[in-house]
């Protein structure tokens, strides 16, 4: 059984950090990551509200949908940010920003 936790695919873009810390990944969120996060949360709140109309539990259903949206949106933004740092997604902006600062992995 293969228990190797390293990526099986090779990065297609320049690698900034092979194993970025949580704070570095969150600090690397860009505007598009925040837009995706907010959009997913908003859609989830709306779906929660609409699904709670018929049984008469709009409030709790909306809160539950919002919590699911917040968690899902954060995970989606985190995945994109970490993928750019590890070189799996296009990262032209990150490469230029980290080269200016003098960071290397």
Buried (B, 14 or more C-beta within 10 A) or exposed (E): EEEEEEEEEEBEBEBBBEEBEEEBBBEBBBEEBEEBBBEBBEBBBBBBBEBBEEEEBBEEBBBBBBBBBBEBBBEBBBBBBBBBBBBBBEBEEBBEBBEEEEEEE
